[in-house]
Each structure stands twice: as structure tokens, then as C-alpha cells.
């Protein structure tokens, strides 16, 4: 990494740290419980500031206070986008580089149901921060379990990047874990095989040990996935599972619970479902035209 890149990473990390401190202070003042996630915590496991690069910060918070949170973020100079209130998180941006994903939940419609069920009442799994009234954190074991669950979500949909494997290696070297407890909880999530293969690959790869044939295949998939997975990987997987028209129909007709996350008004007026479906299709064609056409081309050219 060049000196310029290192300097930029350190500057970005310092910017995130400063803004996150302001946000958490305001959440404390407003009495809104919160849980910093992923890179917010993992960055401190790396030897030096800036080594764990971040494009955003993720914070879970009390969903019942979403409007209060929005007011706080806007007063701090952040703005959100037209997807506010949809999906599992809201995106807030403040120039020049600060992106925050404020999570209303960890997993939702469209994700593996075992993950959704396991983390449905996530607060019961959290520990209170010392010296704070509304801050929470996972135990070391539960943080690792969430890391794996989150990585599995990406890996099983479009793939996950090399940084995720590095995070696992760094975390396991830094933090001693009760692996018997971890194994029991991972089994409940139905991802024991993935966790074992993923952990083995991370330890062997960054430990400088030879990879098995299965690990080499897994690594090639990871390397083809970018940081968060690629659309091509996701489409290929779903086409293999559902076939051409099964995939097409699944994209055209999302389940009602998923549509409710995208269009919260459906929770109050379910009869608007066909209008929301039409809006989603039109919006995709005009405002995400390249993505829309790429998916359509993938369906039409797929060879079963």
C-alpha cells in the first residue's frame, strides 16, 4: 500500500471515529439504545490505525426511535436518500467521506430465515457498555457468530471479498473464544459447515499453509466477489437454483413481507401492493437501467 493510500485510510478512520463519537453521544442524550457493528469494532483488532479500511460504519439502534434518529443525524449534518424506511438499514451520508448505515434490524426479508429468527430479538443477546446507559456490545463469542452469519449472508447470495477472510484471521488471533459455545450457536443457525470451511481457509491462507483443493475453490470464489460480492455471482447462483423463469418471477414478484420493508405503507394499506410492485418495476427501469438490463440479459442468455 502506498504512503498516500495509508494516509487516506488513516484520515478516513479518524473521520469516522469523530463522527461516530458525536452520533453515539447524541443517542445517549436521547435515550436511544445502540450497538456498533462490524468494522467499528474490528478496526481495533488490527495492529495500526487505518489498516482495517472502511467505506461505512454500521450501527444497530432502537427501531422504535427511527424518526428521532433521523432528526439527530440531520442536525449533525447527515442526509439520507429515497430508500429511507426500506430494508434493514437507512443510509446516511456526510461529505466528504462519512457513510453510516443505521440498522433497524440485522437480518430481514429475503435473508435466510434461520438468521432472521435467531436475531429477531437481538437485544437479549447484548451486554451493556460500562459507563454508558444505552450502549451495548456483543460478547466476544457472539460477535464472532454475527461476523460469520453476516459473511454467510453475502457468500450465499453474491459472494464476499478477501477482507472478510482477513477479518476472521485477525479476530481469531486477537481474541480467545469459547469455541464449544460458538459451535453450538452456529449449529442453530444452520451454517456449521460454512463456518468450519471459512475458518479453515482464513487460518491456512493468512497463516501461510497449503490450501486443500476445496479451500482453493472457495478462495477463487471469494476472489471473484470483490468486497461485498458481485451481481454476476448472485445471478448465476439463483439461476442454477431456480432456472430462467423461476429467477425472473422471483425478481418480478417479491414476497409481501419483503415488499413491506421496501414500501412501509403496505403495512397500513395492503391493497397498495400491486401499485408498489408497478412502481418498483418502473423505478428499476428508469433509475437503475443498467442493472435492470444486465439482469434481463442474464436471464435471456442463461444456458441451463
N, C-alpha and C positions, 0 to 999 in steps of 0.2 A: 504494500500500500504506500502511495506517495505521501510526502510530507504535507502536501496540500489536502489530500483526502483525509489524512489523520486530523489535521487542523479543523477541517469542516465537520468531521464526525464529533470531535470534542465540543465544538461550538454548538452543534445541533443538540447534543446531550445536555449541555449546560442550559440551553434554551428550554428544553423540555422539563428539566428539573425545576427551573424557576417557575415556569407556568403551572406545572403540576402542584407545586407547593402553594401557589395562590389559589388554585381550584380547591384543593383539599382543605385549606384554611376556611374558605367560604362555605364549603359543605359542612364543616364543623360548626360554624356560626349559625347555619340554617338548620342544623339538626337532621341532616340527611346522611344515612349510613352509606359507606363506600368501601370498595375493595380494589386496590391497584392490581393489575393483571400482567402476565407475560413479561414483556421487555422492561416494564417499570421495576420489576423485581430482579429479573435475570441479569440486568446490566451490572448489578453489584457483585455477581458471582465471577465476573471477568476480572483479570489482573489489573487493568488500567481503564480509566475513563475513556469512553469513545470506542472501545474495542467491540462492544456489542451495539452495532448500528441499529437505529430505529427510524421507521418512516412515520410512526404514530405512537401514541400512548393509549392504552386501554384501561378503563376504569368501570367496574360494575357499581351500580348505585341503586337506591330505593326507587323502583319504577313508579310508585305512587306519587313521587315528587318530581315527575318529569318536567312539568311546566316551571316549577321553582328552579330546577336545574337549568333550564333554558334561559331563564332570566339572569341567573348568575353568570352563565357563560357569555351571554351577550353584553352584560355590564363589564366583563373582563376583556371585551374586545373581540370575542369569537363570533363567527356567523355559522349558521347551519345551511342545509340545502333543501331541495324539494322532497327529499326522501325522509324528512323528519317524521318520526312516529311510525316508520315502517321497519320491518325486520327486527333483528335482535339488538341493534345499536343505532345511535344517532351520531352523525359525523359533524364535528365542529372544527373549523379552521381559523387560524390567526396568522397573518403574514409575519415573517416571510416563510417559516417552515413548520409551524406547530399544528399538527393534526392530532385531534383527540377523538377516539371512539368511545362514547359513553354508553355502556351496555345496560339495557333493561333486563336482559337475561343472558345466560351463557350459551344456550342452545335453544332452538325453536323449530318452527315448522320447516320441513324439508331436510332436517338433520336426522341422524339415526335416533330412533325412538328411545332406545336404551339410554343414550346420552341425555336426551330431553328429560326422561323420567328421573334419572339419577340426580340431575342438577336442578330439578324443578323447585325445590325448597332449599336453595343453596346456603342460605344464611345459617341453617342449623349445623353446617359443616365448618363454619368460620370461627376464628378465635379473635377476641378483642385486642386491639393495639394498646400497648402500655402507654399511658399518658395521654390518651385520646378518648373522647366519648363516643365517637361514631365511626372510627376507623377500624377495619377488620383485615385479617390475613388468613391464608390457609396454613395449616401445619406443613412442615417440610414434605411429609408424605403426600398430603392432599394436593399440594402444589405440583408435585411431580405427576400425580394421577391426572390432574387437569391438563398439564402440558401434553401428556400422551393422548388424552381424549381430544384435545384441540388439534393436535397433529394428525390424529386419525381422521378427523372430520375433513381436513384438507387432502390428506393422502388418498382417501377413498372416493373423493369427488374429482379433483383435478390434479392432485399431486401436491407435494410440499418440497420446499427447497433445502439446500445443503445447510443453511443456517439452523434449521430445526434440529438436525443431527448434531451440530456443534453445540447447541444449547443443552441437549441431553448429556453429551460428554462432559461439558463444563460443570453442569449441575451435579452429576453423579460423582465427579471428582471432588467437588467442593463441599457437598452436603451428605453426611451419613444418613441412611434411610433404613427404616424397618421394612425390609423387602417382603417379609411374610405378610404384613398388613397390606402393603401395596398389591401383592399378588391376589389377595382375597378380593380387594375392591376392583381391581382390573378385571377379574373374572366376572364380577357382577355386571360390568359394562360390556361384556362380550367381546373384548378386544385383547385377550391374553396372548394370542398368537402374534398379533401385530406388535404388542409391547415387547415381547421377547425378541422378535426378529429385529425390531428397530433399535433396541438397546444393544444387541449384539453387534449390529452394523456400526453404530456410533462408537462403541468401545474399540472395535477392531480397526476401523478406519482411522480414527484420530490417535489410536494407540500404536499405529504403525505395524499392525499384524496383518497377515494374509487374509483375504476375504474368501469365504466359500462361494460356490457358484451361485447359490440363492442370494447371498449378500451382494454379489456383483450385479445381479439382475435388479435387485432392489435399488442399488446405488444408481444404476443407469436411469431408472425411472425417476429417481429424485433429481438427478442432474438435468433431466429434460423438463423439469417442472418450474424452473425459476424460483422465486422466493415463496410464492403462495400457491403454486400450481398453475397449469395452463388450461385454457379453454379447450385446446385440442385434446389433451389427455382426458378431460371431463367428458367431452362429447363422445370420444371413442369408447370410453368405458360404458356410458349409458346406451350407446348404440349396440354394443355387444350384449348388454343385459336385456334390452327392451326391443331391439330390432328397429328398423327405419321408422315405421309408422307408430310404434309404441313410444319411441322417443319424441316424435313430432307431436303426438297427442299429449304427452306429459308436459311439454313446454307450452302448448296452447291452452291447456285446461288445468291450471294449478288447483290443488285441493282447496276447499273453502277456508280451512284454518290457516293455510299459507297466504291466501288472498287477504284474509283479515289482518294479517301482520302488515301487508303492503298497503291495504286500504282500511284503516281502523274504523271508518264509518260503517263498514259491513257488520261490525259487532252490534250496532244500533239499528241498522236498516238492511237486513239480509237481502231484501228484494233488489238491491242495487248491484248484486253480484254480476249479472250479465253486462251491465254498463261499465263496471270496473274492469271486467275482462276485456271489453272492447277498448277501453282507454289504455290498458296495458299494451295491447297489440299495436294500437296506433302510435303510442308513445315510443315503443321499441322501433317501429319502422322509421319514424321521422327523427328521433333524437339519439337512437343507437343503431343507426342504419348499417354501419359496417359490421357490428356484432350480429345484427339480425340476418344480414345477407350471408355472413360466414356460417352461421348455424344452418340456414336453409340450404346452402351449397353442400355442407357436410352431410345432411340428410339425403339429399338427392344423389350424391355420388358415392354413398356408402355401399360397399360390397359385402354382403353377409357371407 
